[in-house]
Amino acid sequence: MSWSAKAVAGAADRARGAFRPAFAIVVASLSAAARAALDEEISLRRPFLWLPVAAGAGALLYFAADREPSFAVSAAALAILSALAFLARAHRAGALFLVLACVAGGFFASVWRAARVDAPIVPRAGVGFLTGFVEELDPRPNGARFILRLASAEGLPGDVVPLRVRLTTRGDTKFSAGDFIALKARVLPPAHAALPGGYDFSRDAYFAGLGGVGNALGRIDVMPPPDPAPLSLRFFAAVDRLRNDLSARVYRALGGDTGAIAAAMVTGKRDFLSEEAKELIRRAGIFHIITISGVQMTLVAGIFFVGFRRLLALSRALALNYPIKKWAAALAIVGAVLYDIGTGSRVGTERALIMTTIMLVAVLFDRPSLSMRNLALAVGVIVAFQPEALLGASFQLSFAAVAALVAVYEARGAMIERRRETPPFGRAPSRFVRWRESAGELLLHGPAAPIFATLCATSATASFMAGDFHELSPYVLIGNPLTLAIIEFFAVPGALVGAFLYPFGLDGPVWRYVGFGIDLVTAIARLIAAAPGSSLPVKSFAPFAMVFLSLAVLSLVLWRTWLFRAMAIPFAALGLFGAANGEGFDLAVAPSGDAAALRLPSGELALLGRGKLSFVGEQWLRADADVRAPADARGGVSCDEFGCVARAIDGRAVALVTDRKALIEDCSKAAIVIAPFYAPEGCGAPILLDRRKLAETGAVTLRFSGEAAQWRTARSPGEDRPWSRTPRRRPASAPPAPGDLASDDAAPMD
């Protein structure tokens, strides 16, 4: 080896020798920082906040199973892990067992909930004669939708008698909630997801006790009940009648969409609202104003709390000698419960009530009312009693927004605490510390505080908005602060005062006051909706994207140290990668087989099938980031009374057959044949999606890749869940069963 080569090798050895200590120093520094951050998180009791997250993960594991878990085994797993967590509580392993026990608890809560609500479901479409009590009635401009708790059912397929069904009727209704009625109705099973991984109405219907949906046929007779209705049914029916009367009063007083929005804010009844108004406020990103959600519940509870406390403070004897703050909190809880009952006590309002009640109970026990710990307790209660809510957009958006706002509130409190601390003697704060305090003062106080809070809440909910609704509203930072200010000043106080004065007939001027505020809101919504880029379409995500995006949001809001919050960066990167690389489709087929969406050679989707296809068509177009209405996506397809044919993006012929007479010809010419009935084994199409195949797969999407096709199915092989039972085997030669052809117009999916 030459002298120069030896010199180079020696320099390399010295560099490696110097690198090892430097690398060790970096690792040691990071380890020490991580231990210090963990100690700080433990001192702040932040790891507790992840226990409800673990319970929620257990509930999600239940819904990911392809068959119903064993009740006994789930209970035994919870008992064993809970015992191990208790026995190992003094050791490090105790934390691991505690997390596993929470996962098992969420899983068992879901199993228990499914067992409690189990009820029969109609297996296929059929016509029957039904009798029962009307539990809830939602009037519409051209009819009504109502929920019927069945007493008897004759003629339904399989002689099934569901617990309750949801029906629609046209024309004037001569009955109300609480009446016992008899009618003839066409009943269908609740619709399954139109896309793999999409919204599954059948699952929500199962947990709501709905065994079928459909349409009333002919006359509806009100008759004396054979047995008195249960007390709970009579109570909530009376509440529903009062809500309908008040809703009609508000709607008539204001008229148009202003009256419809006011009625929705006051009573939770949204059926008077036109589709144009819904689209307007959706594009403006303020759809929450017509839903009784956490915003309204918090405002109502706050008005009750502050109002009662001010009234009690008018008495000096009470203010000086009694805990009027706690009294006001207790009265506010009562007021919030009455508000929940008066607005229908739906899942969304119940969840908001739980969160609000826990925060008010904290006041009773002299605990901080606005804390992440209270929010975690609320999530734990929801997982324990309504685990299916975790899959709903309402829970996801509400929890993310509230968690972000509480995190901002905690940051403000931490900044105030740092100011109270006495700095070390002779040590001035660094330039970075001074800059951080100035930025915190600007963002957490003063006029910029509402905008910053809205920015945080919007950022926390953005991934759920994009994943659930396939769109983002960039101008929500403008619309939300303005509309919330108007709602706080006009809508919520006016709704409470108007509802109180309604029995006395003195509510008219109040509704005009509320209407003025709503007109301001809709005017702002029109300006926002008309702005360029007011609604950005987003394609469907990869299945794993929402998991990592949720972990990113949780890491930011639950941890307090910046080192642990930095965990959100890799989670967000993985989530955004999944969002940008979602699994698209070139063909989507509804589980009923009577509708499909096909990508044409032009690259656009076209809808195939009879009827308007408004429900499934909108889902397919949104998942493809297509802003067209379903009625505008029918071009490029040839349809007649026998079905529809079109060419796919790769040139292969696709046929959707609605009449058996065209089956022989389409099977011989088309590469893909779709049929809403049982096709014979002799069909020569390379891909046949008939009633038999779709019963096994559910909704199907295909991605064409050369001669092959990549499949995604809504049902996994052998899936057997209470809301998605394994289909019964049927011989290929068996005659068609009644109800093989389900009309899209007959399915009341709205």
C-alpha positions, 0 to 999 in steps of 0.5 A: 500500500502506498503512503498516500493510500495509508494516509487516506485509510488512516484519515477514514479510521480517525473519522469513523472513530470521531463519528462513533462518539458523536453518534453516541452523544446524539443518541444519549441526548435524544434518550435523555430528552425522551425520558424527560418528556415522558416524565413530564407527560406522566406528571401531567397525567396525559397517558390516561387520555390514551385509555379511551383511545385504546377502548375505541380501538377495541370497538373498531376491531369488533367492527373489522371482524368478518364474523360475530365474536363470541360473547363468552370469550370476549367477556373472559378476555376482558376479565382476565386482562383486567385481573392481570392489570390489577395484579401488575399495577405496581410493575411496568407490565401493569401499564401494558395490561391496562391498555390491553384491558381497555382494548378488550373493554371496547371490544366487549362493549361492542359485542354486548351492544350488538346483542342488546339491539339484535332484532329481525331484519327482512331478508328481501323486498316484499309487500306486507300488511303491517300494524303498529305504533308510530314512534316518530313522524317527520312531515315533509312538503310532499308527504312524511317519513315515519318510524313504525314500531310493529305489533304485527306483520303479515306477508313479509318474506320469511314471515319476519316481524321486525322491531321497527321499520322506517316508511315514507308516504305521500300526500297529507298524513291523517295520523301523528306520533303515538297513533296505532295504524294499519297499512299495506307497505312495500318493505326492503332490507336496509341498503348496504354500502354502495362502495367497499369501505363506504357508508353502510346504512344497514349497520346503522339501521341494525343498531337503531333497531330498524329491520326494514325501510320502504313505502306505504301503499294505499290508505293508512288507517288509524285504529284503537290499539289492542294493548296500551303503548309502553309509557316510554313510547307515549312520552316520546311520541308526545314530545315528537308531536310537540316538536312537529307543532313547533316546527310547523309554527316556525316554518309558517312564521318565516317561510321558505328556507329561512323558516326551514333552517330556523325549524331545524335549529329549534326542533332538529326537524330538517325535512322542510329544507330544500336541496338547494339550501342544503347544497348552499350551506354545505359548500360554505362549510357551515352544515353544522348550523342545521344539526343539533350538535355539540355547538348548539348543546354547549351554547344552550348549556352555557346560556342556562349556566350563566343565566341561572347563576346571574339570577341566583346572584341577585340575592345577596344572601344566596350569593354570599352563603351558598354555592350558587355556581354549583346550583347553576351547574346542576340546573344547567344539566337539567336544562341540557337534558330537556333540550336534548329530549326536545330536539329528538334525543338522537345519537349526535345530541346524546353524544353532545349531552354526555360531553356537556354533562361531564363538564358541568359535573366537574363544576359540581366537584370543583374540578376544571370544566374544560379539560382533556380529561373530561373529554376522555371520560365522555369518549369512554362513556360513548364507547361503553354504551354506543360504540357504533358512534365511532364510525359516524362522521358526526362523532369524528368531526365533533370529537376532533373539533372539541379536542382541538379547542380544548388543546388551545384552551390548555395552551392558553392556561399553560402560557398564563402559568409560565407568566406567573413563574418567577424567572431565575435570578439574574437570568433573562429569557432568551430571544426565542422564549420572548418570541414564543410568548409574543406569538402566543399572546397574539394567537391566544388572546385578542381578536386573533384568538377566534380565528386561531381557534377556528383554524385549529378546529378546522385543521383537526377535522379536515381529514375526517371531512375529506375522508367522509364527505370527499370535499374540503371547504377552504373558506370555512375560516371565514364562514365559521367565526361569522356564522357562529357569532350570529348563531350565538347572538340570534339563533340559540337565544331566540330559539330558547325564548321562542320555545318558552313563549310558544305555549302562550302564543307570544312567540311571533316576534321572536321568530322574526328576530331569529329569521333576521339572523338566519338571513345574515347567515345565508347571505354570508353562505352565498358569498362564500359558496360563490367564491372560486374554489369554495368546495374542493373535491377529494378522491377516496382515501386508501383504507389505512389513511384515516388510521394514521391521520387520526393518530396524527390528530390525537398526538397533537391534541393529547400530548403536551411536550413537543417531542411527543407531539412530533410523533404526529409528523410521521403519522401525518406523512403516512396518512397523506400518502394514503390519501394521495394514493387512494384505490380508485375504480373503473367500475362500481356495482351496487350490491343490488346489481341494478346500478353501476358506474363505469369509467368511459374512454374519455376518463369520466364516470357514467351511471348505468341503471334505471331511475334517478340513481341519486343516492348511489350515484352521488356516492360514486361521483364524490368518491371519484372527486367528480362534482357533477350531479347524478343526472348529468352523468348519464352520457356515453351510455345506451339504455333501453327497456332491456338495460344499458350498454357502454364501453369501458376505458380499456374498450371492453363492453359492459352490459347492465341487464334489467330484463331477462330477454336481453341476457342471452345476447349480452352474455355472448357479446359483453365482457362484463355482465351485471344483472339484478337477478340470478343468471344461469350458469351458461352465461359466457361473459368473462365476468358475471355480477348477478344476484348470486355473486353480489350476495357474496361480495356486496358492492364491488369495484374493479380497476382494469389493468390490461386484460386483468381486473383488480377487485375490491368487495364490500363483504369479505369471504365468509362474512357473517355479521348481524347486519350482513348475514351470509347469503343462503345457497341457491341452486342455479336452476331455481326459479326467480324469487319475488323481489329479484328486481328492486326499483331504485325509486322504491328504496327510500334512501335519503 
